[in-house]
């Protein structure tokens, strides 16, 4: 690769990191200390419920800082645990079910115009 050629960022890279396998008693200050080394942080949200304990979301100001943190902190040892750092992926929204009345209208139109479901 040529030095003058810009680096391409993979499509899954974004500013939000999802961190797993955190010590349950880690503080926000410790998180800012660990993750702040790689750039400006907009927000850190630690899991506080039974289902989300040991996890956090770290939102960086810059995508390249997030990429750098993900590369360097995945597998980082904190209080006897190895961090798992991933890029946040939004869950795809589920389609809302069509209500019964609307479905009847669609079926009536299909029948009227001779269209079959495929």
Jmol script that loads the backbone (N, CA, C; Angstrom):
load data "model"
ATOM      1  N   UNK A   1       0.832  -1.169   0.000  1.00  0.00           N
ATOM      2  CA  UNK A   1       0.000   0.000   0.000  1.00  0.00           C
ATOM      3  C   UNK A   1       0.884   1.242   0.000  1.00  0.00           C
ATOM      4  N   UNK A   2       0.527   2.213  -0.790  1.00  0.00           N
ATOM      5  CA  UNK A   2       1.259   3.449  -0.918  1.00  0.00           C
ATOM      6  C   UNK A   2       1.049   4.321   0.316  1.00  0.00           C
ATOM      7  N   UNK A   3       2.103   5.010   0.800  1.00  0.00           N
ATOM      8  CA  UNK A   3       1.984   5.848   1.987  1.00  0.00           C
ATOM      9  C   UNK A   3       1.015   6.998   1.785  1.00  0.00           C
ATOM     10  N   UNK A   4       0.921   7.509   0.559  1.00  0.00           N
ATOM     11  CA  UNK A   4       0.054   8.649   0.269  1.00  0.00           C
ATOM     12  C   UNK A   4      -1.404   8.253   0.111  1.00  0.00           C
ATOM     13  N   UNK A   5      -1.651   6.961  -0.039  1.00  0.00           N
ATOM     14  CA  UNK A   5      -3.014   6.473  -0.229  1.00  0.00           C
ATOM     15  C   UNK A   5      -3.746   6.456   1.117  1.00  0.00           C
ATOM     16  N   UNK A   6      -4.966   7.033   1.183  1.00  0.00           N
ATOM     17  CA  UNK A   6      -5.680   7.048   2.465  1.00  0.00           C
ATOM     18  C   UNK A   6      -6.063   5.632   2.905  1.00  0.00           C
ATOM     19  N   UNK A   7      -6.042   5.428   4.230  1.00  0.00           N
ATOM     20  CA  UNK A   7      -6.427   4.132   4.767  1.00  0.00           C
ATOM     21  C   UNK A   7      -7.948   4.021   4.747  1.00  0.00           C
ATOM     22  N   UNK A   8      -8.432   2.843   4.406  1.00  0.00           N
ATOM     23  CA  UNK A   8      -9.867   2.605   4.355  1.00  0.00           C
ATOM     24  C   UNK A   8     -10.293   1.978   5.688  1.00  0.00           C
ATOM     25  N   UNK A   9     -11.339   2.544   6.267  1.00  0.00           N
ATOM     26  CA  UNK A   9     -11.853   2.020   7.526  1.00  0.00           C
ATOM     27  C   UNK A   9     -12.895   0.959   7.216  1.00  0.00           C
ATOM     28  N   UNK A  10     -12.785  -0.228   7.814  1.00  0.00           N
ATOM     29  CA  UNK A  10     -13.782  -1.277   7.569  1.00  0.00           C
ATOM     30  C   UNK A  10     -15.186  -0.796   7.948  1.00  0.00           C
ATOM     31  N   UNK A  11     -16.214  -1.318   7.282  1.00  0.00           N
ATOM     32  CA  UNK A  11     -17.576  -0.834   7.512  1.00  0.00           C
ATOM     33  C   UNK A  11     -18.130  -1.088   8.910  1.00  0.00           C
ATOM     34  N   UNK A  12     -17.604  -2.082   9.622  1.00  0.00           N
ATOM     35  CA  UNK A  12     -18.139  -2.367  10.959  1.00  0.00           C
ATOM     36  C   UNK A  12     -17.570  -1.444  12.034  1.00  0.00           C
ATOM     37  N   UNK A  13     -16.558  -0.663  11.699  1.00  0.00           N
ATOM     38  CA  UNK A  13     -15.939   0.239  12.658  1.00  0.00           C
ATOM     39  C   UNK A  13     -16.861   1.431  12.906  1.00  0.00           C
ATOM     40  N   UNK A  14     -17.086   1.755  14.169  1.00  0.00           N
ATOM     41  CA  UNK A  14     -17.834   2.962  14.507  1.00  0.00           C
ATOM     42  C   UNK A  14     -17.322   3.529  15.823  1.00  0.00           C
ATOM     43  N   UNK A  15     -17.902   4.642  16.267  1.00  0.00           N
ATOM     44  CA  UNK A  15     -17.420   5.346  17.456  1.00  0.00           C
ATOM     45  C   UNK A  15     -17.825   4.678  18.759  1.00  0.00           C
ATOM     46  N   UNK A  16     -18.730   3.718  18.697  1.00  0.00           N
ATOM     47  CA  UNK A  16     -19.263   3.104  19.915  1.00  0.00           C
ATOM     48  C   UNK A  16     -18.663   1.706  20.104  1.00  0.00           C
ATOM     49  N   UNK A  17     -18.047   1.513  21.255  1.00  0.00           N
ATOM     50  CA  UNK A  17     -17.486   0.201  21.579  1.00  0.00           C
ATOM     51  C   UNK A  17     -18.355  -0.468  22.634  1.00  0.00           C
ATOM     52  N   UNK A  18     -18.508  -1.775  22.486  1.00  0.00           N
ATOM     53  CA  UNK A  18     -19.224  -2.586  23.470  1.00  0.00           C
ATOM     54  C   UNK A  18     -18.160  -3.404  24.194  1.00  0.00           C
ATOM     55  N   UNK A  19     -18.104  -3.260  25.498  1.00  0.00           N
ATOM     56  CA  UNK A  19     -17.068  -3.922  26.302  1.00  0.00           C
ATOM     57  C   UNK A  19     -17.725  -4.958  27.201  1.00  0.00           C
ATOM     58  N   UNK A  20     -17.182  -6.181  27.169  1.00  0.00           N
ATOM     59  CA  UNK A  20     -17.695  -7.269  28.011  1.00  0.00           C
ATOM     60  C   UNK A  20     -16.581  -7.780  28.904  1.00  0.00           C
ATOM     61  N   UNK A  21     -16.972  -8.597  29.876  1.00  0.00           N
ATOM     62  CA  UNK A  21     -16.050  -9.260  30.803  1.00  0.00           C
ATOM     63  C   UNK A  21     -15.333  -8.266  31.721  1.00  0.00           C
ATOM     64  N   UNK A  22     -16.029  -7.170  32.036  1.00  0.00           N
ATOM     65  CA  UNK A  22     -15.469  -6.203  32.984  1.00  0.00           C
ATOM     66  C   UNK A  22     -15.634  -6.718  34.411  1.00  0.00           C
ATOM     67  N   UNK A  23     -14.727  -6.332  35.307  1.00  0.00           N
ATOM     68  CA  UNK A  23     -14.951  -6.630  36.721  1.00  0.00           C
ATOM     69  C   UNK A  23     -16.223  -5.920  37.181  1.00  0.00           C
ATOM     70  N   UNK A  24     -17.028  -6.574  37.968  1.00  0.00           N
ATOM     71  CA  UNK A  24     -18.309  -6.004  38.393  1.00  0.00           C
ATOM     72  C   UNK A  24     -18.150  -4.716  39.190  1.00  0.00           C
ATOM     73  N   UNK A  25     -17.053  -4.570  39.896  1.00  0.00           N
ATOM     74  CA  UNK A  25     -16.879  -3.404  40.755  1.00  0.00           C
ATOM     75  C   UNK A  25     -16.032  -2.309  40.114  1.00  0.00           C
ATOM     76  N   UNK A  26     -15.828  -2.344  38.801  1.00  0.00           N
ATOM     77  CA  UNK A  26     -15.053  -1.300  38.134  1.00  0.00           C
ATOM     78  C   UNK A  26     -15.829   0.014  38.188  1.00  0.00           C
ATOM     79  N   UNK A  27     -15.110   1.112  38.363  1.00  0.00           N
ATOM     80  CA  UNK A  27     -15.748   2.420  38.477  1.00  0.00           C
ATOM     81  C   UNK A  27     -15.678   3.169  37.148  1.00  0.00           C
ATOM     82  N   UNK A  28     -16.492   4.192  37.038  1.00  0.00           N
ATOM     83  CA  UNK A  28     -16.468   5.044  35.845  1.00  0.00           C
ATOM     84  C   UNK A  28     -15.099   5.698  35.688  1.00  0.00           C
ATOM     85  N   UNK A  29     -14.514   6.120  36.803  1.00  0.00           N
ATOM     86  CA  UNK A  29     -13.202   6.761  36.755  1.00  0.00           C
ATOM     87  C   UNK A  29     -12.144   5.819  36.191  1.00  0.00           C
ATOM     88  N   UNK A  30     -12.188   4.550  36.601  1.00  0.00           N
ATOM     89  CA  UNK A  30     -11.247   3.566  36.067  1.00  0.00           C
ATOM     90  C   UNK A  30     -11.467   3.359  34.569  1.00  0.00           C
ATOM     91  N   UNK A  31     -12.724   3.341  34.161  1.00  0.00           N
ATOM     92  CA  UNK A  31     -13.038   3.176  32.734  1.00  0.00           C
ATOM     93  C   UNK A  31     -12.493   4.354  31.919  1.00  0.00           C
ATOM     94  N   UNK A  32     -12.708   5.575  32.422  1.00  0.00           N
ATOM     95  CA  UNK A  32     -12.184   6.759  31.723  1.00  0.00           C
ATOM     96  C   UNK A  32     -10.664   6.729  31.678  1.00  0.00           C
ATOM     97  N   UNK A  33     -10.031   6.233  32.742  1.00  0.00           N
ATOM     98  CA  UNK A  33      -8.570   6.135  32.776  1.00  0.00           C
ATOM     99  C   UNK A  33      -8.066   5.145  31.730  1.00  0.00           C
ATOM    100  N   UNK A  34      -8.702   3.992  31.637  1.00  0.00           N
ATOM    101  CA  UNK A  34      -8.274   2.952  30.690  1.00  0.00           C
ATOM    102  C   UNK A  34      -8.563   3.362  29.253  1.00  0.00           C
ATOM    103  N   UNK A  35      -9.796   3.766  28.975  1.00  0.00           N
ATOM    104  CA  UNK A  35     -10.202   4.037  27.599  1.00  0.00           C
ATOM    105  C   UNK A  35      -9.827   5.442  27.131  1.00  0.00           C
ATOM    106  N   UNK A  36      -9.634   6.374  28.077  1.00  0.00           N
ATOM    107  CA  UNK A  36      -9.293   7.744  27.721  1.00  0.00           C
ATOM    108  C   UNK A  36      -7.898   7.896  27.156  1.00  0.00           C
ATOM    109  N   UNK A  37      -7.065   6.909  27.315  1.00  0.00           N
ATOM    110  CA  UNK A  37      -5.703   6.941  26.761  1.00  0.00           C
ATOM    111  C   UNK A  37      -5.711   6.972  25.233  1.00  0.00           C
ATOM    112  N   UNK A  38      -6.808   6.564  24.641  1.00  0.00           N
ATOM    113  CA  UNK A  38      -6.856   6.419  23.183  1.00  0.00           C
ATOM    114  C   UNK A  38      -7.603   7.546  22.489  1.00  0.00           C
ATOM    115  N   UNK A  39      -8.094   8.535  23.264  1.00  0.00           N
ATOM    116  CA  UNK A  39      -8.746   9.678  22.645  1.00  0.00           C
ATOM    117  C   UNK A  39      -9.887  10.202  23.495  1.00  0.00           C
ATOM    118  N   UNK A  40     -10.505  11.249  22.969  1.00  0.00           N
ATOM    119  CA  UNK A  40     -11.599  11.892  23.686  1.00  0.00           C
ATOM    120  C   UNK A  40     -12.827  11.011  23.767  1.00  0.00           C
ATOM    121  N   UNK A  41     -13.385  10.924  24.952  1.00  0.00           N
ATOM    122  CA  UNK A  41     -14.562  10.091  25.176  1.00  0.00           C
ATOM    123  C   UNK A  41     -15.770  10.992  25.374  1.00  0.00           C
ATOM    124  N   UNK A  42     -16.829  10.695  24.670  1.00  0.00           N
ATOM    125  CA  UNK A  42     -18.076  11.436  24.827  1.00  0.00           C
ATOM    126  C   UNK A  42     -18.879  10.885  26.009  1.00  0.00           C
ATOM    127  N   UNK A  43     -18.915   9.545  26.135  1.00  0.00           N
ATOM    128  CA  UNK A  43     -19.747   8.939  27.170  1.00  0.00           C
ATOM    129  C   UNK A  43     -19.305   7.511  27.450  1.00  0.00           C
ATOM    130  N   UNK A  44     -19.451   7.113  28.712  1.00  0.00           N
ATOM    131  CA  UNK A  44     -19.276   5.709  29.109  1.00  0.00           C
ATOM    132  C   UNK A  44     -20.515   5.323  29.899  1.00  0.00           C
ATOM    133  N   UNK A  45     -21.116   4.202  29.510  1.00  0.00           N
ATOM    134  CA  UNK A  45     -22.299   3.711  30.227  1.00  0.00           C
ATOM    135  C   UNK A  45     -22.007   2.310  30.735  1.00  0.00           C
ATOM    136  N   UNK A  46     -21.899   2.194  32.040  1.00  0.00           N
ATOM    137  CA  UNK A  46     -21.658   0.897  32.672  1.00  0.00           C
ATOM    138  C   UNK A  46     -22.979   0.195  32.927  1.00  0.00           C
ATOM    139  N   UNK A  47     -23.008  -1.124  32.689  1.00  0.00           N
ATOM    140  CA  UNK A  47     -24.190  -1.916  33.001  1.00  0.00           C
ATOM    141  C   UNK A  47     -24.415  -1.945  34.496  1.00  0.00           C
ATOM    142  N   UNK A  48     -25.659  -1.693  34.927  1.00  0.00           N
ATOM    143  CA  UNK A  48     -25.919  -1.630  36.361  1.00  0.00           C
ATOM    144  C   UNK A  48     -27.007  -2.595  36.826  1.00  0.00           C
ATOM    145  N   UNK A  49     -27.571  -3.349  35.925  1.00  0.00           N
ATOM    146  CA  UNK A  49     -28.592  -4.332  36.286  1.00  0.00           C
ATOM    147  C   UNK A  49     -27.957  -5.723  36.244  1.00  0.00           C
ATOM    148  N   UNK A  50     -28.623  -6.703  36.853  1.00  0.00           N
ATOM    149  CA  UNK A  50     -28.061  -8.061  36.875  1.00  0.00           C
ATOM    150  C   UNK A  50     -27.715  -8.567  35.474  1.00  0.00           C
ATOM    151  N   UNK A  51     -28.572  -8.278  34.518  1.00  0.00           N
ATOM    152  CA  UNK A  51     -28.372  -8.776  33.150  1.00  0.00           C
ATOM    153  C   UNK A  51     -27.219  -8.065  32.431  1.00  0.00           C
ATOM    154  N   UNK A  52     -26.900  -6.821  32.822  1.00  0.00           N
ATOM    155  CA  UNK A  52     -25.894  -6.038  32.102  1.00  0.00           C
ATOM    156  C   UNK A  52     -24.609  -5.804  32.894  1.00  0.00           C
ATOM    157  N   UNK A  53     -24.528  -6.349  34.100  1.00  0.00           N
ATOM    158  CA  UNK A  53     -23.300  -6.177  34.886  1.00  0.00           C
ATOM    159  C   UNK A  53     -22.111  -6.750  34.141  1.00  0.00           C
ATOM    160  N   UNK A  54     -20.979  -6.077  34.258  1.00  0.00           N
ATOM    161  CA  UNK A  54     -19.770  -6.541  33.593  1.00  0.00           C
ATOM    162  C   UNK A  54     -19.680  -6.101  32.146  1.00  0.00           C
ATOM    163  N   UNK A  55     -20.593  -5.214  31.740  1.00  0.00           N
ATOM    164  CA  UNK A  55     -20.562  -4.696  30.366  1.00  0.00           C
ATOM    165  C   UNK A  55     -20.579  -3.175  30.401  1.00  0.00           C
ATOM    166  N   UNK A  56     -20.187  -2.576  29.278  1.00  0.00           N
ATOM    167  CA  UNK A  56     -20.227  -1.118  29.169  1.00  0.00           C
ATOM    168  C   UNK A  56     -20.239  -0.730  27.698  1.00  0.00           C
ATOM    169  N   UNK A  57     -20.730   0.465  27.456  1.00  0.00           N
ATOM    170  CA  UNK A  57     -20.614   1.095  26.137  1.00  0.00           C
ATOM    171  C   UNK A  57     -19.691   2.289  26.299  1.00  0.00           C
ATOM    172  N   UNK A  58     -18.728   2.412  25.402  1.00  0.00           N
ATOM    173  CA  UNK A  58     -17.807   3.540  25.407  1.00  0.00           C
ATOM    174  C   UNK A  58     -17.984   4.262  24.083  1.00  0.00           C
ATOM    175  N   UNK A  59     -18.360   5.540  24.148  1.00  0.00           N
ATOM    176  CA  UNK A  59     -18.588   6.334  22.944  1.00  0.00           C
ATOM    177  C   UNK A  59     -17.449   7.343  22.810  1.00  0.00           C
ATOM    178  N   UNK A  60     -16.693   7.221  21.743  1.00  0.00           N
ATOM    179  CA  UNK A  60     -15.580   8.131  21.476  1.00  0.00           C
ATOM    180  C   UNK A  60     -16.041   9.316  20.636  1.00  0.00           C
ATOM    181  N   UNK A  61     -15.297  10.394  20.710  1.00  0.00           N
ATOM    182  CA  UNK A  61     -15.555  11.572  19.882  1.00  0.00           C
ATOM    183  C   UNK A  61     -15.182  11.292  18.432  1.00  0.00           C
ATOM    184  N   UNK A  62     -14.131  10.494  18.232  1.00  0.00           N
ATOM    185  CA  UNK A  62     -13.595  10.251  16.890  1.00  0.00           C
ATOM    186  C   UNK A  62     -13.553   8.756  16.591  1.00  0.00           C
ATOM    187  N   UNK A  63     -13.911   8.404  15.384  1.00  0.00           N
ATOM    188  CA  UNK A  63     -13.965   6.995  14.979  1.00  0.00           C
ATOM    189  C   UNK A  63     -12.581   6.339  15.000  1.00  0.00           C
ATOM    190  N   UNK A  64     -11.536   7.099  14.654  1.00  0.00           N
ATOM    191  CA  UNK A  64     -10.186   6.527  14.643  1.00  0.00           C
ATOM    192  C   UNK A  64      -9.692   6.230  16.063  1.00  0.00           C
ATOM    193  N   UNK A  65     -10.115   7.047  17.023  1.00  0.00           N
ATOM    194  CA  UNK A  65      -9.773   6.767  18.426  1.00  0.00           C
ATOM    195  C   UNK A  65     -10.445   5.475  18.890  1.00  0.00           C
ATOM    196  N   UNK A  66     -11.694   5.291  18.495  1.00  0.00           N
ATOM    197  CA  UNK A  66     -12.415   4.066  18.852  1.00  0.00           C
ATOM    198  C   UNK A  66     -11.743   2.848  18.227  1.00  0.00           C
ATOM    199  N   UNK A  67     -11.328   2.977  16.978  1.00  0.00           N
ATOM    200  CA  UNK A  67     -10.653   1.871  16.282  1.00  0.00           C
ATOM    201  C   UNK A  67      -9.347   1.519  16.997  1.00  0.00           C
ATOM    202  N   UNK A  68      -8.592   2.524  17.360  1.00  0.00           N
ATOM    203  CA  UNK A  68      -7.324   2.323  18.052  1.00  0.00           C
ATOM    204  C   UNK A  68      -7.545   1.663  19.414  1.00  0.00           C
ATOM    205  N   UNK A  69      -8.543   2.127  20.159  1.00  0.00           N
ATOM    206  CA  UNK A  69      -8.850   1.544  21.471  1.00  0.00           C
ATOM    207  C   UNK A  69      -9.280   0.093  21.333  1.00  0.00           C
ATOM    208  N   UNK A  70     -10.111  -0.193  20.346  1.00  0.00           N
ATOM    209  CA  UNK A  70     -10.589  -1.568  20.141  1.00  0.00           C
ATOM    210  C   UNK A  70      -9.414  -2.506  19.846  1.00  0.00           C
ATOM    211  N   UNK A  71      -8.509  -2.041  18.991  1.00  0.00           N
ATOM    212  CA  UNK A  71      -7.357  -2.871  18.632  1.00  0.00           C
ATOM    213  C   UNK A  71      -6.428  -3.117  19.819  1.00  0.00           C
ATOM    214  N   UNK A  72      -6.246  -2.114  20.665  1.00  0.00           N
ATOM    215  CA  UNK A  72      -5.292  -2.233  21.766  1.00  0.00           C
ATOM    216  C   UNK A  72      -5.873  -2.800  23.055  1.00  0.00           C
ATOM    217  N   UNK A  73      -7.161  -2.615  23.287  1.00  0.00           N
ATOM    218  CA  UNK A  73      -7.731  -3.024  24.572  1.00  0.00           C
ATOM    219  C   UNK A  73      -8.440  -4.374  24.543  1.00  0.00           C
ATOM    220  N   UNK A  74      -8.668  -4.926  23.374  1.00  0.00           N
ATOM    221  CA  UNK A  74      -9.274  -6.249  23.311  1.00  0.00           C
ATOM    222  C   UNK A  74      -8.261  -7.252  23.857  1.00  0.00           C
ATOM    223  N   UNK A  75      -8.603  -7.906  24.947  1.00  0.00           N
ATOM    224  CA  UNK A  75      -7.681  -8.831  25.601  1.00  0.00           C
ATOM    225  C   UNK A  75      -6.875  -8.187  26.721  1.00  0.00           C
ATOM    226  N   UNK A  76      -7.113  -6.896  26.974  1.00  0.00           N
ATOM    227  CA  UNK A  76      -6.416  -6.170  28.042  1.00  0.00           C
ATOM    228  C   UNK A  76      -6.818  -6.757  29.398  1.00  0.00           C
ATOM    229  N   UNK A  77      -5.848  -6.932  30.276  1.00  0.00           N
ATOM    230  CA  UNK A  77      -6.049  -7.563  31.582  1.00  0.00           C
ATOM    231  C   UNK A  77      -6.399  -6.505  32.627  1.00  0.00           C
ATOM    232  N   UNK A  78      -7.585  -6.639  33.247  1.00  0.00           N
ATOM    233  CA  UNK A  78      -8.022  -5.720  34.302  1.00  0.00           C
ATOM    234  C   UNK A  78      -8.540  -6.550  35.474  1.00  0.00           C
ATOM    235  N   UNK A  79      -7.885  -6.447  36.622  1.00  0.00           N
ATOM    236  CA  UNK A  79      -8.319  -7.139  37.848  1.00  0.00           C
ATOM    237  C   UNK A  79      -8.633  -8.620  37.631  1.00  0.00           C
ATOM    238  N   UNK A  80      -7.754  -9.303  36.989  1.00  0.00           N
ATOM    239  CA  UNK A  80      -7.929 -10.744  36.807  1.00  0.00           C
ATOM    240  C   UNK A  80      -8.874 -11.133  35.676  1.00  0.00           C
ATOM    241  N   UNK A  81      -9.297 -10.183  34.860  1.00  0.00           N
ATOM    242  CA  UNK A  81     -10.205 -10.483  33.743  1.00  0.00           C
ATOM    243  C   UNK A  81      -9.621  -9.909  32.460  1.00  0.00           C
ATOM    244  N   UNK A  82      -9.897 -10.562  31.362  1.00  0.00           N
ATOM    245  CA  UNK A  82      -9.462 -10.086  30.055  1.00  0.00           C
ATOM    246  C   UNK A  82     -10.652  -9.453  29.344  1.00  0.00           C
ATOM    247  N   UNK A  83     -10.514  -8.191  28.952  1.00  0.00           N
ATOM    248  CA  UNK A  83     -11.607  -7.461  28.329  1.00  0.00           C
ATOM    249  C   UNK A  83     -11.907  -7.978  26.927  1.00  0.00           C
ATOM    250  N   UNK A  84     -13.163  -7.969  26.597  1.00  0.00           N
ATOM    251  CA  UNK A  84     -13.611  -8.264  25.241  1.00  0.00           C
ATOM    252  C   UNK A  84     -14.177  -6.954  24.713  1.00  0.00           C
ATOM    253  N   UNK A  85     -13.526  -6.393  23.710  1.00  0.00           N
ATOM    254  CA  UNK A  85     -13.927  -5.098  23.166  1.00  0.00           C
ATOM    255  C   UNK A  85     -14.367  -5.294  21.719  1.00  0.00           C
ATOM    256  N   UNK A  86     -15.609  -4.916  21.453  1.00  0.00           N
ATOM    257  CA  UNK A  86     -16.203  -5.086  20.121  1.00  0.00           C
ATOM    258  C   UNK A  86     -16.813  -3.766  19.666  1.00  0.00           C
ATOM    259  N   UNK A  87     -17.048  -3.647  18.377  1.00  0.00           N
ATOM    260  CA  UNK A  87     -17.786  -2.493  17.874  1.00  0.00           C
ATOM    261  C   UNK A  87     -19.269  -2.738  18.100  1.00  0.00           C
ATOM    262  N   UNK A  88     -19.968  -1.707  18.523  1.00  0.00           N
ATOM    263  CA  UNK A  88     -21.409  -1.809  18.762  1.00  0.00           C
ATOM    264  C   UNK A  88     -22.128  -1.996  17.428  1.00  0.00           C
ATOM    265  N   UNK A  89     -23.060  -2.936  17.402  1.00  0.00           N
ATOM    266  CA  UNK A  89     -23.899  -3.166  16.225  1.00  0.00           C
ATOM    267  C   UNK A  89     -25.345  -2.989  16.653  1.00  0.00           C
ATOM    268  N   UNK A  90     -26.043  -2.122  15.946  1.00  0.00           N
ATOM    269  CA  UNK A  90     -27.457  -1.918  16.270  1.00  0.00           C
ATOM    270  C   UNK A  90     -28.254  -3.140  15.867  1.00  0.00           C
ATOM    271  N   UNK A  91     -29.211  -3.480  16.710  1.00  0.00           N
ATOM    272  CA  UNK A  91     -30.102  -4.580  16.365  1.00  0.00           C
ATOM    273  C   UNK A  91     -31.036  -4.097  15.276  1.00  0.00           C
ATOM    274  N   UNK A  92     -31.281  -4.970  14.328  1.00  0.00           N
ATOM    275  CA  UNK A  92     -32.221  -4.600  13.275  1.00  0.00           C
ATOM    276  C   UNK A  92     -33.617  -4.559  13.852  1.00  0.00           C
ATOM    277  N   UNK A  93     -34.336  -3.534  13.472  1.00  0.00           N
ATOM    278  CA  UNK A  93     -35.696  -3.395  13.966  1.00  0.00           C
ATOM    279  C   UNK A  93     -36.580  -4.447  13.314  1.00  0.00           C
ATOM    280  N   UNK A  94     -37.403  -5.047  14.148  1.00  0.00           N
ATOM    281  CA  UNK A  94     -38.326  -6.045  13.646  1.00  0.00           C
ATOM    282  C   UNK A  94     -39.488  -5.344  12.958  1.00  0.00           C
ATOM    283  N   UNK A  95     -39.979  -5.982  11.901  1.00  0.00           N
ATOM    284  CA  UNK A  95     -41.139  -5.427  11.222  1.00  0.00           C
ATOM    285  C   UNK A  95     -42.348  -5.534  12.132  1.00  0.00           C
ATOM    286  N   UNK A  96     -43.128  -4.471  12.150  1.00  0.00           N
ATOM    287  CA  UNK A  96     -44.351  -4.506  12.935  1.00  0.00           C
ATOM    288  C   UNK A  96     -45.361  -5.370  12.193  1.00  0.00           C
ATOM    289  N   UNK A  97     -46.079  -6.208  12.903  1.00  0.00           N
ATOM    290  CA  UNK A  97     -47.089  -7.027  12.228  1.00  0.00           C
ATOM    291  C   UNK A  97     -48.206  -6.139  11.686  1.00  0.00           C
ATOM    292  N   UNK A  98     -48.684  -6.483  10.511  1.00  0.00           N
ATOM    293  CA  UNK A  98     -49.783  -5.746   9.904  1.00  0.00           C
ATOM    294  C   UNK A  98     -51.056  -6.103  10.657  1.00  0.00           C
ATOM    295  N   UNK A  99     -51.835  -5.085  11.005  1.00  0.00           N
ATOM    296  CA  UNK A  99     -53.048  -5.381  11.748  1.00  0.00           C
ATOM    297  C   UNK A  99     -54.048  -6.134  10.858  1.00  0.00           C
ATOM    298  N   UNK A 100     -54.982  -6.793  11.483  1.00  0.00           N
ATOM    299  CA  UNK A 100     -55.922  -7.685  10.800  1.00  0.00           C
ATOM    300  C   UNK A 100     -56.732  -6.942   9.732  1.00  0.00           C
ATOM    301  N   UNK A 101     -57.228  -5.752  10.078  1.00  0.00           N
ATOM    302  CA  UNK A 101     -58.038  -4.994   9.120  1.00  0.00           C
ATOM    303  C   UNK A 101     -57.236  -4.641   7.874  1.00  0.00           C
ATOM    304  N   UNK A 102     -56.013  -4.218   8.065  1.00  0.00           N
ATOM    305  CA  UNK A 102     -55.144  -3.854   6.927  1.00  0.00           C
ATOM    306  C   UNK A 102     -54.843  -5.094   6.083  1.00  0.00           C
ATOM    307  N   UNK A 103     -54.614  -6.223   6.730  1.00  0.00           N
ATOM    308  CA  UNK A 103     -54.339  -7.458   5.987  1.00  0.00           C
ATOM    309  C   UNK A 103     -55.544  -7.870   5.146  1.00  0.00           C
ATOM    310  N   UNK A 104     -56.771  -7.695   5.668  1.00  0.00           N
ATOM    311  CA  UNK A 104     -57.985  -8.018   4.911  1.00  0.00           C
ATOM    312  C   UNK A 104     -58.096  -7.121   3.687  1.00  0.00           C
ATOM    313  N   UNK A 105     -57.762  -5.835   3.844  1.00  0.00           N
ATOM    314  CA  UNK A 105     -57.788  -4.905   2.708  1.00  0.00           C
ATOM    315  C   UNK A 105     -56.798  -5.335   1.630  1.00  0.00           C
ATOM    316  N   UNK A 106     -55.624  -5.727   2.046  1.00  0.00           N
ATOM    317  CA  UNK A 106     -54.595  -6.174   1.092  1.00  0.00           C
ATOM    318  C   UNK A 106     -55.068  -7.424   0.363  1.00  0.00           C
ATOM    319  N   UNK A 107     -55.621  -8.384   1.098  1.00  0.00           N
ATOM    320  CA  UNK A 107     -56.109  -9.622   0.481  1.00  0.00           C
ATOM    321  C   UNK A 107     -57.244  -9.343  -0.500  1.00  0.00           C
ATOM    322  N   UNK A 108     -58.151  -8.415  -0.155  1.00  0.00           N
ATOM    323  CA  UNK A 108     -59.266  -8.060  -1.043  1.00  0.00           C
ATOM    324  C   UNK A 108     -58.741  -7.442  -2.331  1.00  0.00           C
ATOM    325  N   UNK A 109     -57.744  -6.582  -2.230  1.00  0.00           N
ATOM    326  CA  UNK A 109     -57.155  -5.962  -3.428  1.00  0.00           C
ATOM    327  C   UNK A 109     -56.452  -7.004  -4.301  1.00  0.00           C
ATOM    328  N   UNK A 110     -55.740  -7.912  -3.669  1.00  0.00           N
ATOM    329  CA  UNK A 110     -55.066  -8.975  -4.429  1.00  0.00           C
ATOM    330  C   UNK A 110     -56.083  -9.814  -5.195  1.00  0.00           C
ATOM    331  N   UNK A 111     -57.176 -10.152  -4.519  1.00  0.00           N
ATOM    332  CA  UNK A 111     -58.218 -10.961  -5.156  1.00  0.00           C
ATOM    333  C   UNK A 111     -58.887 -10.183  -6.288  1.00  0.00           C
ATOM    334  N   UNK A 112     -59.169  -8.906  -6.055  1.00  0.00           N
ATOM    335  CA  UNK A 112     -59.828  -8.070  -7.054  1.00  0.00           C
ATOM    336  C   UNK A 112     -58.998  -7.967  -8.324  1.00  0.00           C
ATOM    337  N   UNK A 113     -57.668  -7.843  -8.184  1.00  0.00           N
ATOM    338  CA  UNK A 113     -56.805  -7.663  -9.344  1.00  0.00           C
ATOM    339  C   UNK A 113     -56.117  -8.946  -9.785  1.00  0.00           C
ATOM    340  N   UNK A 114     -56.503 -10.063  -9.193  1.00  0.00           N
ATOM    341  CA  UNK A 114     -55.967 -11.357  -9.608  1.00  0.00           C
ATOM    342  C   UNK A 114     -54.507 -11.580  -9.241  1.00  0.00           C
ATOM    343  N   UNK A 115     -54.078 -10.963  -8.169  1.00  0.00           N
ATOM    344  CA  UNK A 115     -52.688 -11.131  -7.730  1.00  0.00           C
ATOM    345  C   UNK A 115     -52.647 -12.192  -6.640  1.00  0.00           C
ATOM    346  N   UNK A 116     -51.712 -13.119  -6.796  1.00  0.00           N
ATOM    347  CA  UNK A 116     -51.566 -14.182  -5.798  1.00  0.00           C
ATOM    348  C   UNK A 116     -50.322 -13.896  -4.964  1.00  0.00           C
ATOM    349  N   UNK A 117     -50.343 -14.334  -3.726  1.00  0.00           N
ATOM    350  CA  UNK A 117     -49.127 -14.226  -2.884  1.00  0.00           C
ATOM    351  C   UNK A 117     -48.074 -15.172  -3.447  1.00  0.00           C
ATOM    352  N   UNK A 118     -46.860 -14.745  -3.420  1.00  0.00           N
ATOM    353  CA  UNK A 118     -45.761 -15.596  -3.885  1.00  0.00           C
ATOM    354  C   UNK A 118     -44.743 -15.752  -2.817  1.00  0.00           C
TER     355      UNK A 118
END
end "model"
wireframe off; spacefill off
backbone 0.3
color backbone group
